[in-house]
Amino acid sequence: MESPASSNASSITLDSVREALIRMEDTIVFSLIERAKFPLNSAMYDDKCSIVPGFSCSMLEYFVKETEVLQAKVGRYENPEEHPFFPDGLPLPLLSPRNYPQVLHPAAAGINMNRTIWDVYVHELLPLFASKEDDGNYALAAASDLACLQALSRRIHYGMYVAEVKYRDAPQDYGAAIRAQDKEALMKLVTFEKVEEMVKRRVAKKAMVFGQEVTLDEKTDERNYKVDPSVVSRLYGEWVIPLTKVVEIDYLLRRLD
């Protein structure tokens, strides 16, 4: 399935965006399962006791910054669906730029929620499913953290594509609220509670299916999960869906600029 960023600008539909969001659920659930292999390793996130000599930042920050430099060189952030966590000073791509269709309004380039996503992930989400121990396996844990962060970032910033297709489907309804810069009206327009509840149930079910411990003992009905399905449902209910709607509204407020 093509993503909106790589498809023709006029071909974006609610169905294509919905399919992309559902596939992102798989990526997020699998990335959480991978991170759950490691304990919390809290020293990785402490700015005051930096593990990396010569750098006054946490190990995770150092790991992400250095990885983003490499990814910028090969053009990752030329894709409008990708947003770096540390955009300042990133190098220009070394490869010939790809000509991405202009699906979003140019104002989308000024929207970046990654600071909030980082704080939520490190301080609120990780402690919910990672054990409190420290096994010293920082490199692999940091790589898993980055996979989680990038998957969450891509999903939440996809709210701009959600907002764009909603605007195209009902320009009169959205146009009036945008011209009035009415955030409350826009929030009502982008909120579909039944859909949100369905998404939370679906991601919890995916966590059950993808993350259950497989056993050949047919006599037991017990199910052990690598990540508690309720944590994944809570992730979507408390953070992914609300932050996506913040992105949607930020984008819509600038849609007619």
C-alpha positions as CSV (number, residue, x, y, z in Angstrom):
1,M,0.0,0.0,0.0
2,E,1.3,3.4,-1.0
3,S,1.5,6.1,1.7
4,P,0.0,9.6,1.0
5,A,3.5,11.0,0.9
6,S,4.5,8.8,-2.1
7,S,1.2,8.8,-3.9
8,N,-0.5,11.4,-6.1
9,A,-1.7,14.3,-4.1
10,S,-5.2,14.0,-5.5
11,S,-5.5,10.3,-4.7
12,I,-5.6,10.7,-0.9
13,T,-8.8,9.3,0.6
14,L,-10.1,8.5,4.0
15,D,-9.8,4.8,3.2
16,S,-6.1,5.1,2.2
17,V,-5.4,7.1,5.4
18,R,-7.3,4.6,7.6
19,E,-5.4,1.7,6.1
20,A,-2.1,3.4,6.8
21,L,-3.1,4.1,10.4
22,I,-4.1,0.4,10.9
23,R,-0.7,-0.7,9.6
24,M,1.0,1.7,12.0
25,E,-0.7,0.0,14.9
26,D,1.1,-3.2,14.0
27,T,4.5,-1.3,14.0
28,I,3.8,0.3,17.3
29,V,2.7,-2.9,19.0
30,F,5.7,-4.9,17.7
31,S,8.1,-2.1,18.7
32,L,6.7,-2.1,22.3
33,I,7.1,-5.9,22.4
34,E,10.7,-5.6,21.3
35,R,11.4,-2.9,24.0
36,A,9.8,-5.1,26.7
37,K,12.7,-7.6,26.3
38,F,14.8,-5.2,28.3
39,P,14.3,-3.7,31.8
40,L,13.9,0.1,32.3
41,N,17.6,0.8,32.4
42,S,16.8,4.2,33.9
43,A,20.5,5.4,33.8
44,M,20.0,5.8,30.0
45,Y,17.6,8.7,30.5
46,D,19.5,10.7,33.1
47,D,21.0,13.9,31.8
48,K,23.0,14.5,35.0
49,C,24.9,11.2,34.9
50,S,25.7,11.0,31.2
51,I,27.0,7.6,30.2
52,V,28.7,9.0,27.1
53,P,32.0,10.7,28.0
54,G,32.2,14.3,26.8
55,F,28.5,14.7,26.2
56,S,26.2,16.5,28.7
57,C,23.0,14.6,27.6
58,S,21.4,11.3,28.3
59,M,22.6,8.3,26.4
60,L,19.3,8.0,24.7
61,E,19.5,11.6,23.5
62,Y,23.0,11.0,22.2
63,F,22.0,7.8,20.5
64,V,19.0,9.4,18.8
65,K,20.9,12.5,17.7
66,E,23.7,10.5,16.1
67,T,21.3,8.2,14.4
68,E,19.3,11.1,13.0
69,V,22.4,12.6,11.5
70,L,23.0,9.4,9.5
71,Q,19.4,9.1,8.6
72,A,19.3,12.7,7.4
73,K,22.2,12.1,5.1
74,V,20.3,9.3,3.3
75,G,17.2,11.5,3.1
76,R,14.8,10.1,5.7
77,Y,13.6,13.5,6.7
78,E,12.9,14.6,3.1
79,N,9.8,12.4,3.5
80,P,7.0,14.7,4.8
81,E,5.8,11.8,7.0
82,E,9.0,11.7,9.0
83,H,9.9,14.2,11.8
84,P,13.3,14.3,13.6
85,F,13.4,14.6,17.3
86,F,16.5,16.9,17.1
87,P,16.0,18.9,13.9
88,D,18.6,21.6,14.6
89,G,21.8,21.3,12.6
90,L,20.9,18.1,10.7
91,P,23.0,17.7,7.5
92,L,21.5,17.9,4.0
93,P,20.9,14.6,2.2
94,L,23.8,13.2,0.2
95,L,21.5,11.4,-2.2
96,S,19.5,13.0,-5.0
97,P,16.2,14.2,-3.5
98,R,13.0,12.3,-4.2
99,N,10.2,14.4,-5.6
100,Y,7.4,13.8,-3.1
101,P,3.9,15.0,-4.1
102,Q,2.6,18.1,-2.3
103,V,-0.2,16.4,-0.4
104,L,-0.2,18.7,2.7
105,H,-0.4,22.4,2.9
106,P,3.1,23.9,3.2
107,A,2.3,25.0,6.8
108,A,2.7,21.4,7.8
109,A,6.4,21.8,7.8
110,G,6.2,23.9,11.0
111,I,4.4,21.3,13.1
112,N,6.6,19.0,15.3
113,M,5.2,17.3,18.4
114,N,8.3,15.2,19.1
115,R,9.3,17.0,22.3
116,T,6.0,16.0,23.8
117,I,6.1,12.5,22.4
118,W,9.6,12.1,23.9
119,D,8.5,13.2,27.4
120,V,5.4,11.0,27.3
121,Y,7.4,7.9,26.2
122,V,10.3,8.2,28.6
123,H,8.4,9.5,31.7
124,E,5.0,8.0,31.4
125,L,4.8,5.0,29.0
126,L,8.1,3.2,29.6
127,P,7.5,2.7,33.4
128,L,4.2,1.1,32.6
129,F,5.7,-2.0,30.9
130,A,9.4,-2.1,31.5
131,S,10.6,-3.8,34.7
132,K,12.6,-1.5,37.2
133,E,15.9,-3.4,36.8
134,D,19.1,-2.4,35.0
135,D,20.9,-5.0,32.9
136,G,23.4,-2.6,31.4
137,N,22.4,-3.6,27.9
138,Y,22.0,0.1,26.9
139,A,22.9,-0.1,23.2
140,L,20.1,-2.5,22.3
141,A,17.6,-0.9,24.6
142,A,18.3,2.5,23.1
143,A,17.8,1.0,19.6
144,S,14.5,-0.3,20.7
145,D,13.6,3.0,22.2
146,L,14.3,4.8,19.0
147,A,12.1,2.3,17.1
148,C,9.3,3.0,19.5
149,L,9.7,6.8,19.3
150,Q,9.8,6.9,15.6
151,A,6.8,4.7,15.2
152,L,4.8,6.9,17.7
153,S,6.0,10.0,16.0
154,R,5.0,8.9,12.5
155,R,1.5,7.8,13.8
156,I,0.8,11.0,15.7
157,H,2.0,13.3,13.0
158,Y,-0.1,11.4,10.5
159,G,-2.9,13.5,12.0
160,M,-2.0,16.1,9.3
161,Y,-3.0,13.6,6.6
162,V,-6.2,12.7,8.6
163,A,-7.0,16.5,8.9
164,E,-6.3,17.1,5.2
165,V,-8.6,14.4,4.0
166,K,-11.3,15.5,6.4
167,Y,-11.0,19.0,5.2
168,R,-11.3,17.9,1.6
169,D,-14.4,15.9,2.3
170,A,-16.2,18.8,4.1
171,P,-14.4,22.1,3.2
172,Q,-17.4,24.3,4.1
173,D,-17.8,22.9,7.6
174,Y,-14.0,23.1,8.3
175,G,-13.5,26.3,6.5
176,A,-15.9,28.3,8.7
177,A,-14.2,27.0,11.9
178,I,-10.7,27.7,10.4
179,R,-11.5,31.2,9.4
180,A,-12.9,31.8,12.9
181,Q,-9.8,30.1,14.4
182,D,-12.3,28.2,16.6
183,K,-10.4,25.4,18.2
184,E,-13.4,24.0,20.1
185,A,-15.4,23.7,16.9
186,L,-12.5,22.0,15.1
187,M,-12.2,19.6,18.0
188,K,-15.8,18.6,17.7
189,L,-15.4,18.1,14.0
190,V,-12.4,15.8,14.3
191,T,-13.6,13.8,17.2
192,F,-15.4,10.5,16.6
193,E,-15.7,8.7,20.0
194,K,-17.1,5.4,18.6
195,V,-14.1,5.2,16.2
196,E,-11.7,6.0,19.1
197,E,-13.1,3.3,21.3
198,M,-12.9,0.8,18.4
199,V,-9.2,1.7,17.8
200,K,-8.4,1.2,21.5
201,R,-10.1,-2.2,21.5
202,R,-8.3,-3.2,18.3
203,V,-4.8,-2.3,19.5
204,A,-5.4,-4.2,22.7
205,K,-6.4,-7.2,20.7
206,K,-3.3,-6.9,18.6
207,A,-1.2,-6.8,21.7
208,M,-2.9,-10.1,22.8
209,V,-2.4,-11.8,19.4
210,F,1.2,-10.5,18.7
211,G,2.5,-10.7,22.2
212,Q,1.2,-13.9,23.8
213,E,3.6,-16.5,25.0
214,V,3.2,-19.5,22.8
215,T,3.0,-22.9,24.5
216,L,2.4,-26.4,23.3
217,D,0.6,-27.3,26.5
218,E,-3.0,-27.5,25.3
219,K,-4.2,-28.1,28.9
220,T,-3.6,-24.6,30.1
221,D,-5.9,-21.7,29.5
222,E,-3.5,-19.1,31.0
223,R,-2.2,-16.4,28.7
224,N,1.0,-14.4,29.4
225,Y,1.6,-11.3,27.3
226,K,4.9,-9.7,26.6
227,V,3.2,-6.3,26.9
228,D,0.0,-5.9,28.9
229,P,-2.8,-5.2,26.3
230,S,-4.3,-2.7,28.7
231,V,-1.1,-0.6,28.5
232,V,-1.4,-0.5,24.7
233,S,-5.0,0.5,24.9
234,R,-4.1,3.2,27.5
235,L,-1.3,4.4,25.2
236,Y,-3.8,5.1,22.5
237,G,-6.5,6.5,24.7
238,E,-4.4,8.8,26.8
239,W,-1.7,9.9,24.4
240,V,-1.8,8.7,20.8
241,I,-5.3,9.7,20.0
242,P,-5.3,13.0,21.9
243,L,-1.9,14.1,20.5
244,T,-3.1,13.2,17.0
245,K,-6.0,15.5,17.4
246,V,-3.7,18.3,18.6
247,V,-1.8,17.8,15.4
248,E,-5.0,17.8,13.4
249,I,-6.1,21.1,14.9
250,D,-2.7,22.7,14.6
251,Y,-2.7,21.8,10.9
252,L,-6.3,22.9,10.3
253,L,-5.7,26.3,11.9
254,R,-3.1,26.9,9.3
255,R,-4.8,25.2,6.4
256,L,-6.1,28.4,4.8
257,D,-3.0,30.5,5.3
